[in-house]
Amino acid sequence: MRHVTIYTTDEAYNQFIELAKNLRYVTKIETDDEPTKEEVVSNIKRGFEEMQLIKTGQLKTTSLADFLNEL
């Protein structure tokens, strides 16, 4: 199976995706869409909630040394 990467403008993006969906030999379309504003806000809120849990001791963290050793 071959892989194709295409860089295009936002204007042509939707047209290209629709075209690709209609090609019988295209089996999968993956896009690297940027997150929506709602997703960004949700992720930030989740981060603050996790920080509160860490501060209250309800969520454990990994030490920096352990984290770096995993890499």
CNS distance restraints for C-alpha pairs under 8 A (distance, minus, plus):
assign (resid   8 and name CA) (resid  12 and name CA) 6.43 0.50 0.50
assign (resid   8 and name CA) (resid  13 and name CA) 6.17 0.50 0.50
assign (resid   9 and name CA) (resid  13 and name CA) 6.08 0.50 0.50
assign (resid  10 and name CA) (resid  14 and name CA) 7.49 0.50 0.50
assign (resid  11 and name CA) (resid  15 and name CA) 7.90 0.50 0.50
assign (resid  12 and name CA) (resid  16 and name CA) 6.14 0.50 0.50
assign (resid  13 and name CA) (resid  17 and name CA) 6.26 0.50 0.50
assign (resid  14 and name CA) (resid  18 and name CA) 6.24 0.50 0.50
assign (resid  15 and name CA) (resid  19 and name CA) 6.20 0.50 0.50
assign (resid  16 and name CA) (resid  20 and name CA) 6.12 0.50 0.50
assign (resid  17 and name CA) (resid  21 and name CA) 6.16 0.50 0.50
assign (resid  18 and name CA) (resid  22 and name CA) 6.54 0.50 0.50
assign (resid  19 and name CA) (resid  23 and name CA) 6.77 0.50 0.50
assign (resid  20 and name CA) (resid  26 and name CA) 6.65 0.50 0.50
assign (resid  20 and name CA) (resid  29 and name CA) 7.86 0.50 0.50
assign (resid  21 and name CA) (resid  26 and name CA) 6.92 0.50 0.50
assign (resid  21 and name CA) (resid  29 and name CA) 7.72 0.50 0.50
assign (resid  35 and name CA) (resid  39 and name CA) 5.88 0.50 0.50
assign (resid  35 and name CA) (resid  40 and name CA) 6.46 0.50 0.50
assign (resid  36 and name CA) (resid  40 and name CA) 6.38 0.50 0.50
assign (resid  37 and name CA) (resid  41 and name CA) 6.19 0.50 0.50
assign (resid  38 and name CA) (resid  42 and name CA) 6.01 0.50 0.50
assign (resid  39 and name CA) (resid  43 and name CA) 6.11 0.50 0.50
assign (resid  40 and name CA) (resid  44 and name CA) 6.26 0.50 0.50
assign (resid  41 and name CA) (resid  45 and name CA) 6.16 0.50 0.50
assign (resid  42 and name CA) (resid  46 and name CA) 6.14 0.50 0.50
assign (resid  43 and name CA) (resid  47 and name CA) 6.18 0.50 0.50
assign (resid  44 and name CA) (resid  48 and name CA) 6.37 0.50 0.50
assign (resid  45 and name CA) (resid  49 and name CA) 6.22 0.50 0.50
assign (resid  46 and name CA) (resid  50 and name CA) 6.17 0.50 0.50
assign (resid  47 and name CA) (resid  51 and name CA) 6.22 0.50 0.50
assign (resid  48 and name CA) (resid  52 and name CA) 6.30 0.50 0.50
assign (resid  49 and name CA) (resid  53 and name CA) 6.38 0.50 0.50
assign (resid  50 and name CA) (resid  54 and name CA) 6.19 0.50 0.50
assign (resid  50 and name CA) (resid  59 and name CA) 7.44 0.50 0.50
assign (resid  51 and name CA) (resid  55 and name CA) 6.14 0.50 0.50
assign (resid  52 and name CA) (resid  56 and name CA) 6.25 0.50 0.50
assign (resid  53 and name CA) (resid  57 and name CA) 6.11 0.50 0.50
assign (resid  53 and name CA) (resid  58 and name CA) 5.02 0.50 0.50
assign (resid  53 and name CA) (resid  59 and name CA) 5.30 0.50 0.50
assign (resid  54 and name CA) (resid  58 and name CA) 5.91 0.50 0.50
assign (resid  54 and name CA) (resid  59 and name CA) 4.76 0.50 0.50
assign (resid  54 and name CA) (resid  60 and name CA) 6.26 0.50 0.50
assign (resid  54 and name CA) (resid  61 and name CA) 7.24 0.50 0.50
assign (resid  62 and name CA) (resid  66 and name CA) 6.42 0.50 0.50
assign (resid  62 and name CA) (resid  67 and name CA) 6.37 0.50 0.50
assign (resid  63 and name CA) (resid  67 and name CA) 6.22 0.50 0.50
assign (resid  64 and name CA) (resid  68 and name CA) 6.09 0.50 0.50
assign (resid  65 and name CA) (resid  69 and name CA) 6.10 0.50 0.50
assign (resid  66 and name CA) (resid  70 and name CA) 6.37 0.50 0.50
assign (resid  67 and name CA) (resid  71 and name CA) 6.95 0.50 0.50
